[in-house]
């Protein structure tokens, strides 16, 4: 579920900042599918998109492949990732944004 920026609890926000385009659009779709019940704040700044949620979110390669309609490798996501909030953990099949401590 998407929310307005005013709804976000920014102290505990995590998530990617991506170059605008096909990958960012697919990540938005995949995050909603991979994190059911989570609310995301999406800020479109034309050249880049900031996506945030509280505490933790994950995006899976298989979900991105469905959203894009083609094979996908996680390094392609890393190339489009210009920044992020929180900590990040990456594998060949997932990218996880999280906090170790709540504020």
C-alpha positions in Angstrom: 0.0 0.0 0.0 1.4 3.4 -0.9 1.3 6.4 1.5 1.9 10.1 1.3 5.3 11.4 2.6 3.5 13.0 5.6 2.5 9.5 6.7 6.1 8.2 7.0 7.9 7.8 10.3 11.2 9.0 8.9 13.3 8.1 11.9 12.8 4.4 11.1 12.7 4.7 7.3 14.6 2.3 5.1 14.6 1.7 1.3 16.3 2.4 -2.0 16.9 5.5 -4.0 17.0 4.5 -7.7 17.5 6.2 -11.1 14.1 6.7 -12.7 13.1 4.3 -15.3 12.2 0.6 -16.0 14.1 -0.8 -13.0 12.7 1.7 -10.5 9.1 1.0 -11.7 9.8 -2.8 -11.4 11.2 -2.3 -7.9 8.1 -0.4 -6.8 5.9 -3.2 -8.1 8.1 -5.9 -6.6 8.4 -4.3 -3.2 4.6 -4.2 -2.9 4.4 -7.9 -3.7 7.4 -9.0 -1.6 6.3 -7.0 1.5 2.5 -7.5 1.9 0.8 -5.1 4.2 3.7 -2.6 4.2 3.2 1.0 3.4 5.7 2.7 1.1 6.4 6.4 0.6 7.4 7.0 -3.0 9.0 10.4 -3.9 9.4 10.9 -7.6 12.1 13.5 -8.3 12.2 13.0 -12.1 15.8 11.8 -12.3 15.5 9.5 -9.3 12.9 7.8 -7.1 13.1 7.5 -3.3 11.2 4.6 -1.8 10.9 4.3 1.9 9.1 2.2 4.5 9.4 1.5 8.2 12.1 -0.8 9.6 12.6 -3.4 6.9 11.8 -4.3 3.3 13.1 -6.9 0.8 13.0 -7.2 -3.0 13.5 -10.6 -4.7 15.0 -11.3 -8.1 12.2 -13.6 -9.1 9.6 -10.8 -8.4 11.6 -8.3 -10.4 11.8 -10.8 -13.3 8.0 -11.1 -13.3 7.6 -7.2 -13.1 10.1 -6.7 -16.0 9.0 -9.7 -18.0 12.6 -10.8 -18.6 15.5 -12.5 -16.8 17.2 -10.2 -14.2 20.4 -10.3 -12.3 20.8 -8.4 -9.0 23.9 -6.4 -10.1 21.6 -4.6 -12.6 19.7 -3.3 -9.5 22.9 -2.3 -7.8 23.9 -0.2 -10.9 20.6 1.7 -10.6 20.8 2.1 -6.9 22.1 5.6 -6.3 21.6 5.6 -2.5 19.6 4.0 0.2 18.3 4.5 3.8 19.2 2.1 6.5 21.5 -0.8 6.1 21.6 -3.1 3.1 22.2 -6.8 2.7 22.5 -8.3 -0.8 22.6 -11.8 -2.2 22.2 -13.3 -5.7 18.5 -13.5 -5.2 17.5 -10.7 -2.8 18.2 -7.2 -1.6 17.2 -6.3 2.0 17.0 -2.8 3.5 16.7 -2.8 7.3 17.5 -1.2 10.7 19.5 -2.8 13.5 18.0 -0.4 16.0 14.7 1.5 16.2 14.8 5.2 17.1 
